[in-house]
Amino acid sequence: MMDQKFPEEAKRRLDSLFESYAIIAENTYVYLCDMRYNYSRWSKALVKAFDLPSEYMYDAGLIWEEHIHPEDREAYHRGLDDVFSGKQNAHDMQYRARRPDGGYDLCTCRGIVIKDEDGEPVYFGGTIRNHSDKNYIDTLTGLRNRNGFFLDIQNYIQNKTTIMIGMAGFSKFSNINEIYGYEVGNKVLQHFGRYLMENVSNREGTYRLDGSRFAVISVVQEEKKPEQSYEKLRSYFRKGINVDGNDIILELNGGVVYLDSFNVDYRTVLSCLNYAYQDSKRNKHGDLVTFGRELTGDNRKELEKLYAVHKSVAKELEGFYLLYQPVVDAETEKIIGAEALLRWKSDEYGTLPPDAIIPFLETDPIFPVLGEWILCKALEDAKKIMEYIPDFKININLSYTQVEKADFTDSVWNAINKTGIGPEHVCLEMTERCRLLDMNLLSDVITRLRTGGVKIALDDFGTGYSSVGLITKLTFDTIKIDRSFVQNIEQDEQEKRLLYNFTDMAGAFGANVCVEGIETAGIRDILRTYGVHSFQGYYYSKPITIEEFLDKVRG
């Protein structure tokens, strides 16, 4: 390594020329060396991919040589010597380069010597193409793809670098393809990716993940505010872009995760990022959502906790268990069913309820494993209870992401057949979030399940603006009214009238009415006059284990 400090002016010229190379170097890594100082700049993506010490290096050729396969090293060294001694003006060879995991990728390295007006060598620059790297590049936009995103996240975690990760995308991309054609749709994606690269991040920190969703990664800087960059991005595309003579307006959604904890993996980071993005899309009208910080004020603990949950799913659902809260007949107060409620527990983080687990996991590819376990476990336990209550029904909550899967109904029938329970003893609860699904799809799923004998309930009725719309379009066996509407019913006349209207409306559609949140005898007595079919709440029982439930029904 040279002792002489690289002059600032020389570095400015090196950076300027390097950036020019980077713009035209499609799907390759760029390197550029000032031969007078043997000082180089290499692509940040290459530095990360092969764990080099820095983007800027003295004696970079010798450092890189240590990463080359021993069998290829002599030829590489000889070729580099020929360039720096003036014997050759160009460099073109293949070799194997070592990845951080110890494996090797085949690379083609091409370079040329750039001379000044006097014929003296000034720069040696070129590209390195990783032939294994085609899996890291999105062919449409030229940006790094989902695999490259995962690789880079893992490198940041390994190097303990605090970063900000943003996801941005636009809604109704399928409409653009249908109206203007796929060629225009592709150009919209290219325009979006290019704008992100040039105005928000750079080529090496911009990624196309899937569909119309992109990501950017940047090292955290105090003066950099993601909200400002996002609003600038949002404003630009709201004004519309012209593509082949078509003015197209894009409505954006965005989420951000700060990675300042390194006891996580890329899957957990992506799950958190997806959660923030979906919250922006479905609940915040496209406003930027920052995961963790606005919810708990402690992003690090939140990430680590969710990583532990994620690992538990992968480790045969270690730490997951079900509790059961009885459902009783409103008149006789005898147990007629129960709702299965998911819990997760660890020594380090304690117990987490479903609201802290499901929204995080439901967009994750690993979620079907958990969903199938919940279904099968609940049915197995229900069969035990049926030995004492033959007409017992088990209520199982569904995530909207389960319902939209093409094989969802098959998975239900498989679980029913596997446990041997009669379908009439199974009630699947769908929440108001089902509004996010296509109504024709939802109607088809409900029809197929009810035709086979499975009961369907609408949970949390009244809490969302589309609950009424759902019961007018779909057929439910039970409408469950949320506990928030009964808490003050003993003192509040307005709440009484509201509850009466809810129960009357639900009953008008031929469904039984179950009211949650029964905590006192007074609440029970009032609701008995409303034609309610069943009750659920702490007045009768808190959620209990299957062993406690069996003790209760044995008498």
C-alpha positions as CSV (number, residue, x, y, z in Angstrom):
1,M,0.0,0.0,0.0
2,M,1.3,3.5,-0.9
3,D,2.0,6.0,1.9
4,Q,1.3,9.0,-0.3
5,K,-2.1,10.5,0.3
6,F,-4.4,10.6,-2.8
7,P,-5.0,14.2,-3.7
8,E,-8.6,15.5,-3.5
9,E,-8.6,16.8,-7.1
10,A,-7.4,13.4,-8.4
11,K,-10.1,11.7,-6.4
12,R,-12.7,14.1,-7.8
13,R,-11.6,13.2,-11.4
14,L,-11.6,9.5,-10.5
15,D,-15.1,9.7,-9.2
16,S,-16.3,11.6,-12.2
17,L,-14.9,9.1,-14.6
18,F,-16.1,6.1,-12.5
19,E,-19.7,7.4,-12.5
20,S,-19.6,7.7,-16.3
21,Y,-18.5,4.1,-16.5
22,A,-21.2,3.0,-14.0
23,I,-24.0,4.5,-16.1
24,I,-23.2,2.4,-19.2
25,A,-21.9,-0.8,-17.5
26,E,-25.1,-2.8,-17.7
27,N,-25.2,-5.8,-15.3
28,T,-21.5,-5.6,-14.5
29,Y,-19.3,-4.3,-11.7
30,V,-17.1,-1.4,-12.5
31,Y,-13.5,-0.7,-11.3
32,L,-11.2,2.2,-12.0
33,C,-7.6,2.7,-10.9
34,D,-5.5,5.9,-11.0
35,M,-2.3,4.2,-12.1
36,R,-0.1,7.1,-10.9
37,Y,-1.1,6.4,-7.3
38,N,-2.4,2.8,-7.6
39,Y,-5.6,4.1,-6.0
40,S,-8.9,2.6,-7.1
41,R,-12.6,2.9,-6.8
42,W,-14.7,-0.3,-7.1
43,S,-18.4,-0.8,-7.4
44,K,-20.1,-0.9,-4.0
45,A,-22.1,-3.9,-5.0
46,L,-18.9,-5.8,-5.8
47,V,-17.4,-4.8,-2.5
48,K,-20.4,-6.2,-0.7
49,A,-20.7,-9.3,-2.8
50,F,-17.1,-10.4,-2.2
51,D,-16.5,-8.8,1.2
52,L,-13.7,-6.4,0.1
53,P,-12.4,-3.9,2.6
54,S,-13.6,-0.7,1.0
55,E,-15.0,0.9,-2.1
56,Y,-11.8,2.9,-2.3
57,M,-8.5,1.0,-2.1
58,Y,-4.8,1.3,-2.6
59,D,-3.2,-1.8,-4.3
60,A,-6.7,-3.0,-5.2
61,G,-5.3,-5.5,-7.7
62,L,-3.3,-7.3,-5.0
63,I,-6.3,-7.2,-2.6
64,W,-8.5,-8.7,-5.2
65,E,-5.9,-11.4,-6.0
66,E,-6.4,-12.8,-2.5
67,H,-10.0,-13.5,-3.4
68,I,-9.1,-15.4,-6.6
69,H,-9.0,-19.2,-6.7
70,P,-5.5,-20.4,-6.1
71,E,-5.4,-22.3,-9.4
72,D,-6.3,-19.0,-11.3
73,R,-4.1,-16.7,-9.3
74,E,-0.8,-17.0,-11.2
75,A,-2.5,-16.1,-14.6
76,Y,-4.3,-13.2,-13.0
77,H,-1.1,-11.9,-11.4
78,R,0.8,-12.2,-14.7
79,G,-1.9,-10.3,-16.6
80,L,-2.0,-7.5,-14.1
81,D,1.8,-7.1,-14.2
82,D,1.7,-6.9,-18.0
83,V,-0.8,-3.9,-17.7
84,F,1.0,-2.0,-15.0
85,S,4.5,-2.6,-16.6
86,G,3.2,-1.3,-19.9
87,K,3.5,-4.6,-21.8
88,Q,-0.3,-4.7,-22.4
89,N,-2.9,-1.9,-22.8
90,A,-5.8,-4.2,-22.1
91,H,-6.9,-7.0,-19.9
92,D,-9.4,-9.8,-20.7
93,M,-9.5,-12.9,-18.7
94,Q,-11.7,-15.3,-16.7
95,Y,-11.1,-16.5,-13.2
96,R,-13.0,-17.8,-10.2
97,A,-13.5,-15.3,-7.3
98,R,-14.3,-16.4,-3.7
99,R,-17.6,-15.3,-2.1
100,P,-17.8,-14.6,1.7
101,D,-19.4,-18.1,2.2
102,G,-16.3,-19.8,0.7
103,G,-17.8,-20.7,-2.6
104,Y,-16.5,-19.4,-6.0
105,D,-18.2,-17.5,-8.8
106,L,-16.9,-17.5,-12.4
107,C,-16.0,-13.9,-13.5
108,T,-14.9,-12.3,-16.7
109,C,-12.7,-9.3,-16.2
110,R,-12.1,-6.8,-19.0
111,G,-10.2,-3.5,-18.7
112,I,-8.3,-1.0,-20.7
113,V,-5.5,1.5,-20.0
114,I,-6.5,5.2,-20.6
115,K,-3.5,7.4,-21.5
116,D,-3.0,11.2,-21.5
117,E,-2.1,13.4,-24.4
118,D,1.5,12.5,-24.0
119,G,0.8,8.8,-24.2
120,E,1.4,8.2,-20.5
121,P,-0.9,5.7,-18.7
122,V,-3.2,7.5,-16.3
123,Y,-6.2,5.2,-15.6
124,F,-6.8,1.5,-15.8
125,G,-10.5,0.7,-15.8
126,G,-13.1,-1.8,-16.8
127,T,-15.8,-4.2,-15.7
128,I,-16.1,-7.5,-13.9
129,R,-19.0,-9.7,-15.0
130,N,-20.1,-12.3,-12.4
131,H,-21.6,-15.1,-14.4
132,S,-23.4,-16.3,-11.3
133,D,-24.8,-12.8,-10.8
134,K,-27.5,-13.1,-13.4
135,N,-29.8,-14.2,-10.6
136,Y,-29.2,-10.8,-8.9
137,I,-30.2,-8.5,-11.8
138,D,-33.7,-7.6,-12.9
139,T,-33.6,-7.9,-16.7
140,L,-36.3,-5.3,-17.3
141,T,-34.9,-2.4,-15.3
142,G,-31.2,-3.4,-15.0
143,L,-31.5,-2.9,-11.2
144,R,-30.6,-5.4,-8.6
145,N,-33.5,-7.8,-8.0
146,R,-35.0,-9.5,-5.0
147,N,-32.1,-11.9,-4.6
148,G,-29.6,-9.1,-4.8
149,F,-31.7,-7.3,-2.2
150,F,-31.5,-10.2,0.2
151,L,-27.8,-10.6,-0.4
152,D,-27.1,-7.0,0.4
153,I,-29.3,-7.0,3.5
154,Q,-27.3,-10.0,4.8
155,N,-24.0,-8.2,4.1
156,Y,-25.2,-5.1,6.0
157,I,-26.2,-7.3,8.9
158,Q,-22.9,-9.2,8.9
159,N,-21.0,-5.9,8.8
160,K,-23.3,-4.4,11.5
161,T,-24.0,-1.3,9.4
162,T,-27.1,0.7,10.4
163,I,-29.2,1.3,7.3
164,M,-32.6,2.6,6.3
165,I,-34.6,0.4,3.9
166,G,-37.5,1.9,2.0
167,M,-40.1,0.2,-0.2
168,A,-42.1,2.2,-2.7
169,G,-44.6,1.0,-5.3
170,F,-47.8,2.0,-7.0
171,S,-51.3,0.6,-7.0
172,K,-53.4,-0.8,-9.8
173,F,-50.5,-1.7,-12.1
174,S,-52.7,-4.4,-13.7
175,N,-55.0,-1.6,-14.9
176,I,-52.1,0.1,-16.7
177,N,-51.3,-3.2,-18.5
178,E,-55.0,-3.8,-19.4
179,I,-55.6,-0.2,-20.7
180,Y,-52.3,0.6,-22.4
181,G,-50.7,-2.8,-23.0
182,Y,-47.8,-4.6,-21.4
183,E,-45.2,-2.6,-23.4
184,V,-46.3,0.6,-21.9
185,G,-46.5,-1.1,-18.5
186,N,-42.9,-2.2,-18.8
187,K,-41.8,1.3,-19.7
188,V,-43.7,2.7,-16.6
189,L,-41.7,0.3,-14.4
190,Q,-38.4,1.3,-16.1
191,H,-39.3,5.0,-15.6
192,F,-40.1,4.4,-12.0
193,G,-36.9,2.5,-11.3
194,R,-34.8,5.1,-13.1
195,Y,-36.3,8.0,-11.2
196,L,-35.7,6.2,-7.9
197,M,-32.1,5.5,-8.9
198,E,-31.3,9.0,-10.0
199,N,-33.3,11.0,-7.4
200,V,-33.6,8.9,-4.2
201,S,-30.7,6.4,-4.2
202,N,-28.2,5.1,-6.8
203,R,-27.9,2.1,-9.1
204,E,-26.3,-0.1,-6.4
205,G,-28.8,0.9,-3.7
206,T,-32.0,0.6,-5.8
207,Y,-33.9,-2.7,-6.3
208,R,-36.9,-4.0,-8.1
209,L,-38.5,-6.6,-5.8
210,D,-41.6,-7.8,-7.6
211,G,-44.5,-6.4,-9.6
212,S,-44.6,-2.6,-9.1
213,R,-42.7,-2.7,-5.8
214,F,-39.1,-1.3,-5.5
215,A,-36.7,-0.8,-2.6
216,V,-33.9,1.5,-1.8
217,I,-31.2,1.1,0.8
218,S,-29.1,3.9,2.3
219,V,-26.7,4.1,5.2
220,V,-28.4,6.1,7.9
221,Q,-27.5,9.8,8.1
222,E,-29.1,12.2,10.6
223,E,-29.8,14.9,8.1
224,K,-31.6,12.5,5.7
225,K,-35.3,12.5,6.2
226,P,-37.1,9.6,4.3
227,E,-40.5,11.5,4.5
228,Q,-39.1,14.4,2.4
229,S,-37.7,12.1,-0.3
230,Y,-40.9,10.1,-0.3
231,E,-43.2,13.1,-0.7
232,K,-41.0,14.4,-3.5
233,L,-41.3,11.1,-5.2
234,R,-45.0,10.9,-4.6
235,S,-45.6,14.5,-5.9
236,Y,-43.6,13.8,-9.1
237,F,-45.7,10.7,-10.1
238,R,-49.0,12.3,-9.0
239,K,-48.4,14.9,-11.6
240,G,-48.3,12.2,-14.2
241,I,-45.6,10.9,-16.6
242,N,-45.8,10.7,-20.3
243,V,-45.2,7.2,-21.7
244,D,-45.6,6.8,-25.5
245,G,-48.0,9.7,-25.6
246,N,-50.0,8.5,-22.6
247,D,-50.3,10.6,-19.5
248,I,-50.2,8.2,-16.6
249,I,-50.7,9.1,-12.9
250,L,-49.3,6.8,-10.3
251,E,-50.6,6.7,-6.7
252,L,-47.8,5.5,-4.4
253,N,-47.5,3.6,-1.2
254,G,-44.4,3.4,0.9
255,G,-42.9,1.8,4.0
256,V,-39.6,2.2,5.8
257,V,-37.6,0.0,8.2
258,Y,-34.5,1.1,10.1
259,L,-32.1,-1.8,10.5
260,D,-30.2,-1.0,13.7
261,S,-30.4,-4.5,15.2
262,F,-28.2,-7.3,13.8
263,N,-29.7,-10.2,15.5
264,V,-32.1,-10.7,12.6
265,D,-32.1,-12.0,9.1
266,Y,-33.3,-10.7,5.7
267,R,-36.6,-12.6,5.9
268,T,-37.6,-10.8,9.0
269,V,-36.5,-7.4,7.5
270,L,-38.7,-8.1,4.4
271,S,-41.7,-9.1,6.5
272,C,-41.5,-5.9,8.5
273,L,-41.0,-3.9,5.3
274,N,-44.0,-5.6,3.8
275,Y,-46.1,-4.9,6.9
276,A,-45.3,-1.2,6.7
277,Y,-46.0,-1.0,3.0
278,Q,-49.3,-2.8,3.3
279,D,-50.3,-0.5,6.2
280,S,-49.5,2.5,3.9
281,K,-51.6,1.0,1.1
282,R,-54.6,-0.2,3.1
283,N,-54.9,2.1,6.0
284,K,-52.9,5.3,5.5
285,H,-53.9,6.4,1.9
286,G,-50.4,6.0,0.7
287,D,-48.7,8.0,3.4
288,L,-45.2,6.7,4.4
289,V,-45.3,4.2,7.3
290,T,-42.2,3.6,9.4
291,F,-42.2,0.1,10.9
292,G,-41.7,-0.2,14.6
293,R,-40.8,3.3,15.6
294,E,-44.3,4.7,15.5
295,L,-45.7,1.6,17.1
296,T,-43.3,1.0,20.0
297,G,-40.6,3.6,20.0
298,D,-38.1,0.8,20.1
299,N,-37.4,-0.6,16.6
300,R,-34.5,-2.7,17.7
301,K,-36.5,-4.8,20.2
302,E,-39.4,-5.1,17.8
303,L,-37.2,-6.5,15.0
304,E,-35.5,-8.9,17.3
305,K,-38.8,-10.1,18.8
306,L,-40.3,-10.7,15.4
307,Y,-37.1,-12.5,14.2
308,A,-37.6,-14.8,17.2
309,V,-41.2,-15.4,16.1
310,H,-40.1,-16.1,12.5
311,K,-37.5,-18.6,13.6
312,S,-40.1,-20.3,15.8
313,V,-42.2,-21.0,12.7
314,A,-39.3,-22.5,10.9
315,K,-38.3,-24.6,14.0
316,E,-41.5,-26.7,13.9
317,L,-43.6,-23.9,15.5
318,E,-41.7,-23.9,18.8
319,G,-43.3,-21.6,21.3
320,F,-46.7,-21.5,19.5
321,Y,-49.8,-22.7,21.3
322,L,-53.6,-22.3,21.3
323,L,-56.0,-21.1,24.0
324,Y,-59.7,-21.6,23.8
325,Q,-62.4,-19.1,24.9
326,P,-65.9,-20.7,25.4
327,V,-68.9,-19.6,23.5
328,V,-72.2,-20.1,25.4
329,D,-75.8,-20.3,24.5
330,A,-77.4,-16.9,25.4
331,E,-80.4,-18.6,27.1
332,T,-79.1,-21.7,28.8
333,E,-75.5,-20.4,29.3
334,K,-74.2,-23.8,28.4
335,I,-71.0,-24.1,26.4
336,I,-71.8,-24.7,22.7
337,G,-68.4,-23.9,21.2
338,A,-65.1,-22.1,21.6
339,E,-62.8,-19.7,19.7
340,A,-59.3,-20.9,19.1
341,L,-56.8,-18.1,19.9
342,L,-53.1,-18.1,18.9
343,R,-50.4,-17.3,21.4
344,W,-46.6,-17.4,21.2
345,K,-44.2,-17.5,24.2
346,S,-40.5,-17.3,24.8
347,D,-38.4,-16.9,27.9
348,E,-36.8,-13.7,26.5
349,Y,-39.9,-11.9,25.1
350,G,-42.8,-13.3,27.1
351,T,-46.2,-14.0,25.6
352,L,-47.5,-12.4,22.4
353,P,-51.2,-12.3,21.3
354,P,-52.3,-12.9,17.7
355,D,-52.5,-9.1,16.9
356,A,-48.7,-8.9,17.4
357,I,-48.0,-12.0,15.3
358,I,-50.5,-12.4,12.4
359,P,-50.2,-8.9,10.7
360,F,-46.4,-9.4,10.6
361,L,-46.4,-12.9,9.3
362,E,-49.5,-13.0,7.1
363,T,-47.7,-11.7,4.0
364,D,-44.7,-13.9,4.6
365,P,-44.2,-17.1,2.5
366,I,-43.8,-19.0,5.7
367,F,-47.3,-18.1,6.9
368,P,-49.2,-21.1,5.3
369,V,-47.2,-23.4,7.6
370,L,-48.6,-21.6,10.7
371,G,-52.1,-21.3,9.3
372,E,-52.2,-25.1,8.6
373,W,-50.9,-25.9,12.1
374,I,-53.6,-23.7,13.7
375,L,-56.3,-25.3,11.7
376,C,-55.2,-28.9,12.4
377,K,-54.4,-28.3,16.1
378,A,-57.8,-26.6,16.7
379,L,-59.7,-29.5,15.0
380,E,-57.7,-32.1,17.0
381,D,-58.5,-30.4,20.3
382,A,-62.2,-29.9,19.3
383,K,-62.6,-33.6,18.8
384,K,-61.5,-34.1,22.4
385,I,-64.1,-31.6,23.6
386,M,-66.8,-33.3,21.5
387,E,-66.5,-36.4,23.7
388,Y,-68.3,-34.3,26.3
389,I,-70.3,-31.9,24.1
390,P,-71.4,-33.7,20.9
391,D,-72.7,-30.6,19.2
392,F,-69.6,-28.5,20.0
393,K,-68.4,-26.1,17.3
394,I,-64.8,-24.8,17.1
395,N,-64.3,-21.2,15.7
396,I,-61.0,-20.6,13.9
397,N,-59.8,-17.2,12.7
398,L,-58.6,-16.8,9.1
399,S,-56.2,-14.3,7.6
400,Y,-57.3,-12.8,4.4
401,T,-54.0,-14.0,2.9
402,Q,-55.0,-17.6,3.6
403,V,-58.4,-17.2,1.9
404,E,-56.9,-15.7,-1.3
405,K,-54.6,-18.8,-1.9
406,A,-55.7,-21.0,-4.7
407,D,-55.5,-24.1,-2.6
408,F,-57.2,-22.7,0.5
409,T,-60.4,-24.8,0.4
410,D,-58.4,-27.9,-0.4
411,S,-56.3,-27.3,2.8
412,V,-59.5,-27.0,4.8
413,W,-60.9,-30.2,3.5
414,N,-57.5,-31.9,4.0
415,A,-57.4,-30.8,7.7
416,I,-61.0,-32.0,8.2
417,N,-60.3,-35.4,6.6
418,K,-57.1,-35.7,8.5
419,T,-58.7,-35.2,11.9
420,G,-61.9,-36.9,11.1
421,I,-64.1,-34.2,12.5
422,G,-67.5,-33.5,10.9
423,P,-67.5,-30.2,8.8
424,E,-70.6,-29.0,10.6
425,H,-68.5,-28.7,13.8
426,V,-66.1,-26.2,12.1
427,C,-66.8,-22.5,11.9
428,L,-64.2,-20.3,10.1
429,E,-64.2,-16.6,11.2
430,M,-63.4,-14.0,8.6
431,T,-62.6,-10.4,9.6
432,E,-63.7,-7.1,8.1
433,R,-60.2,-7.2,6.4
434,C,-61.7,-9.6,3.9
435,R,-62.9,-6.5,2.1
436,L,-59.3,-6.4,0.6
437,L,-60.2,-9.5,-1.4
438,D,-62.0,-9.7,-4.7
439,M,-65.7,-10.2,-3.8
440,N,-66.2,-12.9,-6.5
441,L,-63.3,-14.9,-5.1
442,L,-64.6,-14.5,-1.5
443,S,-68.1,-15.5,-2.5
444,D,-66.9,-18.6,-4.3
445,V,-64.8,-19.7,-1.3
446,I,-67.7,-19.2,1.2
447,T,-70.1,-21.0,-1.1
448,R,-67.8,-24.0,-1.5
449,L,-67.2,-24.3,2.2
450,R,-70.8,-23.8,3.3
451,T,-72.0,-26.3,0.6
452,G,-69.7,-28.9,2.3
453,G,-71.1,-28.1,5.7
454,V,-68.6,-25.7,7.2
455,K,-70.0,-22.7,9.0
456,I,-68.7,-19.2,8.2
457,A,-68.7,-16.3,10.7
458,L,-68.0,-12.6,10.2
459,D,-65.9,-11.4,13.1
460,D,-65.6,-7.9,14.6
461,F,-68.8,-6.7,13.0
462,G,-69.2,-3.0,13.2
463,T,-65.5,-2.1,13.6
464,G,-64.9,-1.4,9.9
465,Y,-66.7,0.8,7.4
466,S,-67.4,-2.1,5.0
467,S,-69.0,-4.6,7.5
468,V,-72.5,-3.8,6.4
469,G,-71.5,-4.1,2.7
470,L,-70.1,-7.5,3.4
471,I,-73.3,-9.0,4.9
472,T,-75.4,-7.6,2.0
473,K,-73.1,-9.4,-0.6
474,L,-72.1,-12.6,1.2
475,T,-73.9,-15.2,3.3
476,F,-72.7,-15.8,6.8
477,D,-74.0,-18.3,9.4
478,T,-72.9,-16.1,12.4
479,I,-72.3,-12.4,12.8
480,K,-70.0,-11.7,15.8
481,I,-70.4,-8.2,17.2
482,D,-67.2,-6.7,18.6
483,R,-66.7,-6.2,22.3
484,S,-66.1,-2.5,21.9
485,F,-69.9,-2.0,21.4
486,V,-70.9,-3.5,24.7
487,Q,-68.4,-2.1,27.2
488,N,-70.7,0.8,28.3
489,I,-74.1,-0.6,27.4
490,E,-75.2,-0.6,31.1
491,Q,-74.9,3.2,31.3
492,D,-75.0,4.4,27.8
493,E,-78.5,4.6,26.1
494,Q,-77.0,5.5,22.8
495,E,-74.8,2.4,22.9
496,K,-77.9,0.3,23.6
497,R,-79.7,1.6,20.6
498,L,-76.6,1.1,18.4
499,L,-76.3,-2.5,19.6
500,Y,-80.0,-3.1,19.0
501,N,-79.7,-1.9,15.5
502,F,-76.6,-4.1,14.9
503,T,-78.3,-7.2,16.2
504,D,-81.5,-6.4,14.3
505,M,-79.6,-5.9,11.0
506,A,-77.5,-9.1,11.4
507,G,-80.6,-11.1,12.2
508,A,-82.4,-9.7,9.1
509,F,-79.9,-11.5,6.9
510,G,-80.7,-14.9,8.5
511,A,-77.5,-15.1,10.6
512,N,-77.1,-16.0,14.3
513,V,-75.7,-13.2,16.4
514,C,-72.8,-13.8,18.8
515,V,-71.8,-10.9,21.0
516,E,-68.2,-10.7,22.4
517,G,-67.0,-8.9,25.5
518,I,-69.6,-10.1,28.0
519,E,-68.0,-9.2,31.3
520,T,-70.9,-8.6,33.7
521,A,-74.3,-10.1,34.4
522,G,-75.8,-6.7,33.6
523,I,-74.5,-6.8,30.0
524,R,-75.8,-10.3,29.6
525,D,-79.3,-9.4,30.8
526,I,-79.6,-6.5,28.5
527,L,-78.5,-8.4,25.4
528,R,-80.8,-11.3,26.2
529,T,-83.7,-9.0,25.2
530,Y,-82.1,-8.4,21.8
531,G,-82.5,-11.9,20.3
532,V,-78.8,-12.7,20.6
533,H,-77.9,-16.4,19.9
534,S,-74.7,-16.7,21.9
535,F,-72.2,-14.9,24.2
536,Q,-68.5,-14.9,24.6
537,G,-66.5,-13.0,27.2
538,Y,-64.7,-13.0,30.6
539,Y,-68.0,-13.2,32.5
540,Y,-68.0,-16.9,31.4
541,S,-64.3,-17.6,31.0
542,K,-61.0,-16.1,29.9
543,P,-59.1,-17.9,27.1
544,I,-57.8,-21.2,28.6
545,T,-55.7,-24.2,27.6
546,I,-57.2,-27.3,26.2
547,E,-56.5,-29.1,29.5
548,E,-58.4,-26.4,31.5
549,F,-61.2,-26.5,28.9
550,L,-61.6,-30.3,29.3
551,D,-61.6,-30.0,33.1
552,K,-64.4,-27.4,32.7
553,V,-66.6,-29.5,30.5
554,R,-66.1,-32.7,32.5
555,G,-67.9,-30.9,35.3
